[in-house]
Amino acid sequence: MKISDLRELLKNKLVVEEINKHLWIESQKAGYSIGIERATDEWLRLYAMGWMKYHMPEKYEKLMTKKNRKSVRKVVKEKVVKKVIKKTVRKIVTKKSAKKKTTKK
């Protein structure tokens, strides 16, 4: 999966909901908040491909061509992904907090 694919995936509201569920579940297991960045990283590594297979079968098939199979798994595991996650998560969190502030006033 390319970095642009990850960015596009993280813009999907359903994906953000799934990441928030993962954050809550794993935080409950740990007994403390694991943090949105860790939750996002874990969800992308563990569940993103399965989620795409179910919710976006056409895109999943494109990614799973013979040329891309090894590179998809490799990029998802790379540390470069963490930088993309941090930037995208910060944007999402700041948008949510800005909406909350405007609705409270």
MARNUGU-99871 format. One record per atom (N, C-alpha, C, O): residue number from 1; residue in three letters; chain; atom name; x negated, y, z. Coordinates in nm, 2 decimals. Atoms other than C-alpha are relative to their C-alpha. Example, Ala and Ser with C-alpha at 12.3 -4.5 7.8 and 13.67 -1.06 7.14 Angstrom:
residues 2
  seq  type  mol  atom      c1      c2      c3
    1   ALA    A     N   -0.09   -0.12    0.00
    1   ALA    A    CA   -1.23   -0.45    0.78
    1   ALA    A     C   -0.09    0.12    0.00
    1   ALA    A     O   -0.19    0.12    0.07
    2   SER    A     N    0.09   -0.11    0.00
    2   SER    A    CA   -1.37   -0.11    0.71
    2   SER    A     C    0.08    0.11    0.08
    2   SER    A     O    0.03    0.22    0.09
***
This chain:
residues 105
  seq  type  mol  atom      c1      c2      c3
    1   MET    A     N   -0.09   -0.12    0.00
    1   MET    A    CA    0.00    0.00    0.00
    1   MET    A     C   -0.09    0.12    0.00
    1   MET    A     O   -0.18    0.13    0.08
    2   LYS    A     N    0.08   -0.12    0.01
    2   LYS    A    CA   -0.14    0.33   -0.10
    2   LYS    A     C    0.04    0.10    0.11
    2   LYS    A     O    0.15    0.09    0.16
    3   ILE    A     N   -0.03   -0.10   -0.10
    3   ILE    A    CA   -0.15    0.63    0.13
    3   ILE    A     C    0.12    0.08   -0.04
    3   ILE    A     O    0.20    0.11    0.05
    4   SER    A     N   -0.12   -0.07    0.05
    4   SER    A    CA    0.10    0.81   -0.08
    4   SER    A     C    0.13   -0.08    0.03
    4   SER    A     O    0.24   -0.03    0.06
    5   ASP    A     N   -0.11    0.08   -0.03
    5   ASP    A    CA    0.33    0.51   -0.04
    5   ASP    A     C    0.04    0.00    0.15
    5   ASP    A     O    0.15    0.00    0.19
    6   LEU    A     N   -0.03   -0.01   -0.14
    6   LEU    A    CA    0.29    0.52    0.34
    6   LEU    A     C    0.07    0.14    0.04
    6   LEU    A     O    0.16    0.14    0.12
    7   ARG    A     N   -0.06   -0.13   -0.02
    7   ARG    A    CA    0.37    0.89    0.34
    7   ARG    A     C    0.15    0.00   -0.04
    7   ARG    A     O    0.23    0.05    0.04
    8   GLU    A     N   -0.14    0.01    0.05
    8   GLU    A    CA    0.68    0.83    0.14
    8   GLU    A     C    0.09   -0.08    0.09
    8   GLU    A     O    0.20   -0.05    0.12
    9   LEU    A     N   -0.07    0.08   -0.09
    9   LEU    A    CA    0.78    0.55    0.37
    9   LEU    A     C    0.03    0.06    0.13
    9   LEU    A     O    0.14    0.05    0.19
   10   LEU    A     N   -0.02   -0.07   -0.13
   10   LEU    A    CA    0.74    0.76    0.68
   10   LEU    A     C    0.09    0.12   -0.01
   10   LEU    A     O    0.14    0.17    0.10
   11   LYS    A     N   -0.10   -0.11    0.01
   11   LYS    A    CA    0.97    1.03    0.54
   11   LYS    A     C    0.14   -0.06    0.00
   11   LYS    A     O    0.24    0.02    0.02
   12   ASN    A     N   -0.13    0.06   -0.01
   12   ASN    A    CA    1.25    0.78    0.54
   12   ASN    A     C    0.06    0.00    0.14
   12   ASN    A     O   -0.01   -0.04    0.23
   13   LYS    A     N   -0.06   -0.01   -0.13
   13   LYS    A    CA    1.49    0.84    0.83
   13   LYS    A     C    0.02   -0.14    0.07
   13   LYS    A     O    0.00   -0.15    0.19
   14   LEU    A     N   -0.02    0.13   -0.06
   14   LEU    A    CA    1.56    0.47    0.88
   14   LEU    A     C   -0.13   -0.06    0.05
   14   LEU    A     O   -0.14   -0.13    0.15
   15   VAL    A     N    0.13    0.04   -0.05
   15   VAL    A    CA    1.19    0.40    0.91
   15   VAL    A     C   -0.04    0.07    0.13
   15   VAL    A     O   -0.09    0.01    0.23
   16   VAL    A     N    0.03   -0.07   -0.12
   16   VAL    A    CA    1.15    0.67    1.17
   16   VAL    A     C    0.09   -0.06    0.12
   16   VAL    A     O    0.04   -0.07    0.23
   17   GLU    A     N   -0.08    0.07   -0.10
   17   GLU    A    CA    1.44    0.51    1.36
   17   GLU    A     C   -0.06   -0.13    0.05
   17   GLU    A     O   -0.06   -0.16    0.17
   18   GLU    A     N    0.07    0.13   -0.03
   18   GLU    A    CA    1.27    0.17    1.35
   18   GLU    A     C   -0.12    0.02    0.08
   18   GLU    A     O   -0.15   -0.05    0.18
   19   ILE    A     N    0.12   -0.03   -0.08
   19   ILE    A    CA    0.95    0.32    1.48
   19   ILE    A     C    0.03    0.05    0.14
   19   ILE    A     O   -0.03    0.01    0.23
   20   ASN    A     N   -0.04   -0.04   -0.13
   20   ASN    A    CA    1.13    0.49    1.76
   20   ASN    A     C    0.05   -0.12    0.09
   20   ASN    A     O    0.03   -0.12    0.21
   21   LYS    A     N   -0.05    0.12   -0.07
   21   LYS    A    CA    1.30    0.16    1.85
   21   LYS    A     C   -0.12   -0.08    0.05
   21   LYS    A     O   -0.13   -0.13    0.16
   22   HIS    A     N    0.13    0.08   -0.03
   22   HIS    A    CA    0.95   -0.01    1.84
   22   HIS    A     C   -0.07    0.07    0.12
   22   HIS    A     O   -0.12    0.01    0.21
   23   LEU    A     N    0.06   -0.08   -0.10
   23   LEU    A    CA    0.82    0.27    2.06
   23   LEU    A     C    0.07   -0.03    0.14
   23   LEU    A     O    0.00   -0.05    0.24
   24   TRP    A     N   -0.07    0.02   -0.12
   24   TRP    A    CA    1.09    0.22    2.32
   24   TRP    A     C   -0.02   -0.14    0.05
   24   TRP    A     O   -0.04   -0.16    0.17
   25   ILE    A     N    0.01    0.14   -0.05
   25   ILE    A    CA    1.07   -0.16    2.33
   25   ILE    A     C   -0.14   -0.03    0.05
   25   ILE    A     O   -0.15   -0.08    0.16
   26   GLU    A     N    0.14    0.03   -0.04
   26   GLU    A    CA    0.69   -0.17    2.35
   26   GLU    A     C   -0.03    0.08    0.13
   26   GLU    A     O   -0.11    0.03    0.21
   27   SER    A     N    0.02   -0.08   -0.12
   27   SER    A    CA    0.69    0.11    2.61
   27   SER    A     C    0.06   -0.07    0.12
   27   SER    A     O    0.01   -0.07    0.23
   28   GLN    A     N   -0.07    0.08   -0.11
   28   GLN    A    CA    0.94   -0.09    2.82
   28   GLN    A     C   -0.08   -0.12    0.05
   28   GLN    A     O   -0.09   -0.15    0.16
   29   LYS    A     N    0.08    0.12   -0.03
   29   LYS    A    CA    0.72   -0.40    2.80
   29   LYS    A     C   -0.12    0.04    0.08
   29   LYS    A     O   -0.16   -0.02    0.17
   30   ALA    A     N    0.12   -0.04   -0.06
   30   ALA    A    CA    0.41   -0.21    2.89
   30   ALA    A     C    0.02    0.07    0.14
   30   ALA    A     O   -0.07    0.07    0.22
   31   GLY    A     N   -0.02   -0.07   -0.12
   31   GLY    A    CA    0.57   -0.01    3.17
   31   GLY    A     C   -0.04    0.15    0.00
   31   GLY    A     O   -0.03    0.22    0.10
   32   TYR    A     N    0.04   -0.15    0.02
   32   TYR    A    CA    0.45    0.33    3.03
   32   TYR    A     C    0.02    0.03   -0.15
   32   TYR    A     O    0.03   -0.07   -0.23
   33   SER    A     N   -0.01   -0.04    0.14
   33   SER    A    CA    0.48    0.52    2.71
   33   SER    A     C   -0.12   -0.03   -0.08
   33   SER    A     O   -0.23    0.01   -0.04
   34   ILE    A     N    0.12    0.03    0.08
   34   ILE    A    CA    0.25    0.38    2.44
   34   ILE    A     C   -0.04    0.11   -0.09
   34   ILE    A     O   -0.15    0.10   -0.15
   35   GLY    A     N    0.02   -0.11    0.09
   35   GLY    A    CA    0.28    0.69    2.23
   35   GLY    A     C    0.04   -0.02   -0.14
   35   GLY    A     O    0.04   -0.14   -0.18
   36   ILE    A     N   -0.05    0.01    0.14
   36   ILE    A    CA    0.42    0.76    1.89
   36   ILE    A     C   -0.10   -0.05   -0.10
   36   ILE    A     O   -0.07   -0.12   -0.19
   37   GLU    A     N    0.11    0.04    0.10
   37   GLU    A    CA    0.09    0.72    1.71
   37   GLU    A     C   -0.02   -0.15    0.00
   37   GLU    A     O   -0.03   -0.21   -0.10
   38   ARG    A     N    0.02    0.15   -0.02
   38   ARG    A    CA    0.03    0.37    1.85
   38   ARG    A     C    0.12   -0.08   -0.05
   38   ARG    A     O    0.10   -0.18   -0.12
   39   ALA    A     N   -0.12    0.07    0.04
   39   ALA    A    CA    0.39    0.27    1.79
   39   ALA    A     C    0.01    0.00   -0.16
   39   ALA    A     O    0.05   -0.10   -0.22
   40   THR    A     N    0.00   -0.01    0.14
   40   THR    A    CA    0.37    0.39    1.43
   40   THR    A     C   -0.10   -0.09   -0.07
   40   THR    A     O   -0.07   -0.16   -0.16
   41   ASP    A     N    0.10    0.08    0.06
   41   ASP    A    CA    0.05    0.22    1.36
   41   ASP    A     C    0.03   -0.15    0.01
   41   ASP    A     O    0.02   -0.23   -0.08
   42   GLU    A     N   -0.05    0.14   -0.02
   42   GLU    A    CA    0.18   -0.11    1.51
   42   GLU    A     C    0.11   -0.04   -0.10
   42   GLU    A     O    0.11   -0.14   -0.16
   43   TRP    A     N   -0.11    0.03    0.08
   43   TRP    A    CA    0.50   -0.09    1.32
   43   TRP    A     C   -0.04   -0.01   -0.14
   43   TRP    A     O    0.01   -0.11   -0.21
   44   LEU    A     N    0.05    0.01    0.14
   44   LEU    A    CA    0.33   -0.02    0.99
   44   LEU    A     C   -0.08   -0.13   -0.02
   44   LEU    A     O   -0.06   -0.20   -0.13
   45   ARG    A     N    0.08    0.12    0.02
   45   ARG    A    CA    0.09   -0.31    1.04
   45   ARG    A     C    0.09   -0.13    0.01
   45   ARG    A     O    0.07   -0.22   -0.07
   46   LEU    A     N   -0.08    0.12   -0.03
   46   LEU    A    CA    0.35   -0.56    1.17
   46   LEU    A     C    0.13   -0.02   -0.08
   46   LEU    A     O    0.16   -0.13   -0.12
   47   TYR    A     N   -0.13    0.01    0.05
   47   TYR    A    CA    0.68   -0.48    1.02
   47   TYR    A     C    0.03    0.08   -0.13
   47   TYR    A     O    0.14    0.05   -0.19
   48   ALA    A     N   -0.03   -0.09    0.11
   48   ALA    A    CA    0.65   -0.23    0.73
   48   ALA    A     C    0.03   -0.09   -0.13
   48   ALA    A     O    0.13   -0.06   -0.20
   49   MET    A     N   -0.02    0.08    0.13
   49   MET    A    CA    0.62   -0.50    0.45
   49   MET    A     C    0.13   -0.07    0.01
   49   MET    A     O    0.20   -0.08   -0.09
   50   GLY    A     N   -0.13    0.07   -0.01
   50   GLY    A    CA    0.91   -0.70    0.58
   50   GLY    A     C    0.12    0.09   -0.01
   50   GLY    A     O    0.22    0.06   -0.08
   51   TRP    A     N   -0.10   -0.10    0.01
   51   TRP    A    CA    1.12   -0.39    0.61
   51   TRP    A     C    0.02    0.04   -0.14
   51   TRP    A     O    0.13    0.05   -0.19
   52   MET    A     N   -0.01   -0.03    0.14
   52   MET    A    CA    1.04   -0.29    0.26
   52   MET    A     C    0.06   -0.11   -0.09
   52   MET    A     O    0.13   -0.09   -0.18
   53   LYS    A     N   -0.05    0.12    0.08
   53   LYS    A    CA    1.11   -0.64    0.13
   53   LYS    A     C    0.15    0.00    0.01
   53   LYS    A     O    0.22   -0.04   -0.09
   54   TYR    A     N   -0.14    0.01   -0.03
   54   TYR    A    CA    1.46   -0.62    0.28
   54   TYR    A     C    0.07    0.13   -0.06
   54   TYR    A     O    0.18    0.12   -0.12
   55   HIS    A     N   -0.07   -0.12    0.03
   55   HIS    A    CA    1.55   -0.25    0.22
   55   HIS    A     C   -0.04    0.06   -0.13
   55   HIS    A     O    0.04    0.13   -0.19
   56   MET    A     N    0.04   -0.06    0.13
   56   MET    A    CA    1.35   -0.16   -0.09
   56   MET    A     C   -0.06   -0.12   -0.09
   56   MET    A     O   -0.19   -0.12   -0.11
   57   PRO    A     N    0.05    0.12    0.07
   57   PRO    A    CA    1.31   -0.49   -0.29
   57   PRO    A     C   -0.08    0.04   -0.13
   57   PRO    A     O   -0.17   -0.03   -0.16
   58   GLU    A     N    0.07   -0.03    0.13
   58   GLU    A    CA    1.21   -0.32   -0.62
   58   GLU    A     C   -0.14    0.06    0.03
   58   GLU    A     O   -0.23    0.02   -0.04
   59   LYS    A     N    0.13   -0.06   -0.03
   59   LYS    A    CA    0.93   -0.12   -0.46
   59   LYS    A     C   -0.09   -0.10    0.06
   59   LYS    A     O   -0.21   -0.11    0.03
   60   TYR    A     N    0.08    0.11   -0.05
   60   TYR    A    CA    0.82   -0.42   -0.27
   60   TYR    A     C   -0.06   -0.09   -0.11
   60   TYR    A     O   -0.18   -0.13   -0.10
   61   GLU    A     N    0.05    0.09    0.11
   61   GLU    A    CA    0.79   -0.63   -0.59
   61   GLU    A     C   -0.11    0.07   -0.07
   61   GLU    A     O   -0.21    0.01   -0.11
   62   LYS    A     N    0.11   -0.08    0.07
   62   LYS    A    CA    0.58   -0.35   -0.75
   62   LYS    A     C   -0.13   -0.02    0.08
   62   LYS    A     O   -0.24   -0.04    0.03
   63   LEU    A     N    0.11    0.01   -0.09
   63   LEU    A    CA    0.35   -0.36   -0.45
   63   LEU    A     C   -0.07   -0.13    0.00
   63   LEU    A     O   -0.19   -0.15    0.02
   64   MET    A     N    0.05    0.14   -0.01
   64   MET    A    CA    0.32   -0.73   -0.45
   64   MET    A     C   -0.05   -0.07   -0.13
   64   MET    A     O   -0.06   -0.19   -0.14
   65   THR    A     N    0.05    0.05    0.12
   65   THR    A    CA    0.19   -0.77   -0.80
   65   THR    A     C   -0.14   -0.06    0.03
   65   THR    A     O   -0.20   -0.03    0.13
   66   LYS    A     N    0.13    0.07   -0.02
   66   LYS    A    CA   -0.12   -0.99   -0.83
   66   LYS    A     C   -0.12    0.10    0.02
   66   LYS    A     O   -0.20    0.07    0.11
   67   LYS    A     N    0.11   -0.09   -0.02
   67   LYS    A    CA   -0.34   -0.69   -0.86
   67   LYS    A     C   -0.01    0.07    0.14
   67   LYS    A     O   -0.11    0.09    0.19
   68   ASN    A     N   -0.01   -0.08   -0.12
   68   ASN    A    CA   -0.22   -0.52   -0.55
   68   ASN    A     C    0.00   -0.08    0.13
   68   ASN    A     O   -0.02   -0.02    0.24
   69   ARG    A     N   -0.03    0.08   -0.12
   69   ARG    A    CA   -0.17   -0.81   -0.30
   69   ARG    A     C   -0.11    0.02    0.11
   69   ARG    A     O   -0.08    0.05    0.22
   70   LYS    A     N    0.11   -0.01   -0.09
   70   LYS    A    CA   -0.52   -0.79   -0.14
   70   LYS    A     C   -0.02    0.14    0.05
   70   LYS    A     O   -0.04    0.17    0.17
   71   SER    A     N    0.02   -0.14   -0.04
   71   SER    A    CA   -0.54   -0.41   -0.15
   71   SER    A     C    0.11    0.05    0.09
   71   SER    A     O    0.08    0.14    0.17
   72   VAL    A     N   -0.11   -0.04   -0.08
   72   VAL    A    CA   -0.20   -0.37    0.01
   72   VAL    A     C   -0.03   -0.03    0.15
   72   VAL    A     O   -0.02    0.06    0.23
   73   ARG    A     N    0.03    0.04   -0.14
   73   ARG    A    CA   -0.30   -0.56    0.32
   73   ARG    A     C   -0.12    0.07    0.05
   73   ARG    A     O   -0.13    0.11    0.17
   74   LYS    A     N    0.12   -0.07   -0.04
   74   LYS    A    CA   -0.64   -0.40    0.33
   74   LYS    A     C    0.02    0.14    0.04
   74   LYS    A     O   -0.02    0.19    0.15
   75   VAL    A     N   -0.02   -0.14   -0.03
   75   VAL    A    CA   -0.52   -0.04    0.32
   75   VAL    A     C    0.09    0.02    0.12
   75   VAL    A     O    0.06    0.11    0.20
   76   VAL    A     N   -0.09   -0.01   -0.11
   76   VAL    A    CA   -0.25   -0.10    0.58
   76   VAL    A     C   -0.09   -0.02    0.13
   76   VAL    A     O   -0.05    0.04    0.23
   77   LYS    A     N    0.08    0.02   -0.12
   77   LYS    A    CA   -0.52   -0.22    0.82
   77   LYS    A     C   -0.11    0.10    0.02
   77   LYS    A     O   -0.17    0.11    0.13
   78   GLU    A     N    0.12   -0.09   -0.01
   78   GLU    A    CA   -0.78    0.05    0.75
   78   GLU    A     C    0.03    0.12    0.09
   78   GLU    A     O    0.15    0.15    0.13
   79   LYS    A     N   -0.01   -0.11   -0.09
   79   LYS    A    CA   -0.85    0.34    0.98
   79   LYS    A     C    0.05    0.12   -0.06
   79   LYS    A     O    0.10    0.22    0.00
   80   VAL    A     N   -0.04   -0.12    0.07
   80   VAL    A    CA   -0.77    0.59    0.71
   80   VAL    A     C    0.15    0.02    0.02
   80   VAL    A     O    0.20    0.13    0.03
   81   VAL    A     N   -0.15    0.00   -0.02
   81   VAL    A    CA   -0.40    0.50    0.77
   81   VAL    A     C    0.03    0.08    0.13
   81   VAL    A     O    0.13    0.15    0.13
   82   LYS    A     N   -0.02   -0.07   -0.12
   82   LYS    A    CA   -0.43    0.63    1.12
   82   LYS    A     C    0.00    0.15   -0.01
   82   LYS    A     O    0.08    0.21    0.05
   83   LYS    A     N    0.00   -0.15    0.02
   83   LYS    A    CA   -0.51    0.98    1.00
   83   LYS    A     C    0.13    0.04   -0.06
   83   LYS    A     O    0.18    0.14   -0.03
   84   VAL    A     N   -0.13   -0.04    0.07
   84   VAL    A    CA   -0.21    0.98    0.77
   84   VAL    A     C    0.11   -0.01    0.10
   84   VAL    A     O    0.20    0.07    0.10
   85   ILE    A     N   -0.11    0.02   -0.10
   85   ILE    A    CA    0.01    0.85    1.05
   85   ILE    A     C    0.00    0.12    0.09
   85   ILE    A     O    0.11    0.17    0.12
   86   LYS    A     N    0.01   -0.11   -0.09
   86   LYS    A    CA   -0.11    1.12    1.29
   86   LYS    A     C    0.06    0.13   -0.06
   86   LYS    A     O    0.14    0.20    0.00
   87   LYS    A     N   -0.05   -0.12    0.06
   87   LYS    A    CA   -0.04    1.40    1.04
   87   LYS    A     C    0.15   -0.01   -0.03
   87   LYS    A     O    0.22    0.09    0.00
   88   THR    A     N   -0.14    0.02    0.03
   88   THR    A    CA    0.30    1.26    0.93
   88   THR    A     C    0.08    0.00    0.13
   88   THR    A     O    0.19    0.07    0.13
   89   VAL    A     N   -0.07    0.00   -0.13
   89   VAL    A    CA    0.41    1.19    1.29
   89   VAL    A     C    0.01    0.13    0.06
   89   VAL    A     O    0.12    0.17    0.11
   90   ARG    A     N   -0.01   -0.14   -0.05
   90   ARG    A    CA    0.32    1.54    1.40
   90   ARG    A     C    0.10    0.08   -0.07
   90   ARG    A     O    0.17    0.16   -0.01
   91   LYS    A     N   -0.10   -0.07    0.08
   91   LYS    A    CA    0.53    1.68    1.12
   91   LYS    A     C    0.14   -0.04    0.04
   91   LYS    A     O    0.22    0.05    0.06
   92   ILE    A     N   -0.14    0.04   -0.03
   92   ILE    A    CA    0.83    1.47    1.21
   92   ILE    A     C    0.03    0.04    0.14
   92   ILE    A     O    0.14    0.09    0.16
   93   VAL    A     N   -0.03   -0.04   -0.14
   93   VAL    A    CA    0.80    1.54    1.59
   93   VAL    A     C    0.02    0.15    0.00
   93   VAL    A     O    0.11    0.19    0.08
   94   THR    A     N   -0.02   -0.15   -0.01
   94   THR    A    CA    0.76    1.92    1.53
   94   THR    A     C    0.14    0.04   -0.06
   94   THR    A     O    0.20    0.13   -0.02
   95   LYS    A     N   -0.13   -0.03    0.06
   95   LYS    A    CA    1.07    1.92    1.30
   95   LYS    A     C    0.11   -0.03    0.10
   95   LYS    A     O    0.20    0.04    0.11
   96   LYS    A     N   -0.10    0.03   -0.09
   96   LYS    A    CA    1.27    1.74    1.56
   96   LYS    A     C    0.01    0.09    0.12
   96   LYS    A     O    0.12    0.14    0.16
   97   SER    A     N    0.00   -0.10   -0.11
   97   SER    A    CA    1.16    1.97    1.84
   97   SER    A     C    0.05    0.13   -0.04
   97   SER    A     O    0.12    0.20    0.04
   98   ALA    A     N   -0.05   -0.13    0.05
   98   ALA    A    CA    1.23    2.27    1.63
   98   ALA    A     C    0.16    0.00   -0.01
   98   ALA    A     O    0.22    0.10    0.02
   99   LYS    A     N   -0.14    0.01    0.01
   99   LYS    A    CA    1.58    2.15    1.56
   99   LYS    A     C    0.07    0.00    0.14
   99   LYS    A     O    0.18    0.06    0.15
  100   LYS    A     N   -0.06    0.00   -0.14
  100   LYS    A    CA    1.65    2.08    1.93
  100   LYS    A     C    0.00    0.14    0.06
  100   LYS    A     O    0.09    0.18    0.12
  101   LYS    A     N    0.01   -0.13   -0.05
  101   LYS    A    CA    1.53    2.43    2.02
  101   LYS    A     C    0.11    0.09   -0.06
  101   LYS    A     O    0.17    0.18    0.01
  102   THR    A     N   -0.10   -0.09    0.06
  102   THR    A    CA    1.76    2.60    1.77
  102   THR    A     C    0.14   -0.04    0.04
  102   THR    A     O    0.23    0.05    0.04
  103   THR    A     N   -0.14    0.04   -0.04
  103   THR    A    CA    2.06    2.39    1.87
  103   THR    A     C    0.03    0.04    0.14
  103   THR    A     O    0.15    0.06    0.18
  104   LYS    A     N   -0.02   -0.03   -0.14
  104   LYS    A    CA    2.01    2.47    2.24
  104   LYS    A     C    0.04    0.14    0.02
  104   LYS    A     O    0.11    0.18    0.11
  105   LYS    A     N   -0.02   -0.15   -0.01
  105   LYS    A    CA    2.02    2.85    2.19
  105   LYS    A     C    0.14    0.04   -0.04
  105   LYS    A     O    0.17    0.15   -0.03
***
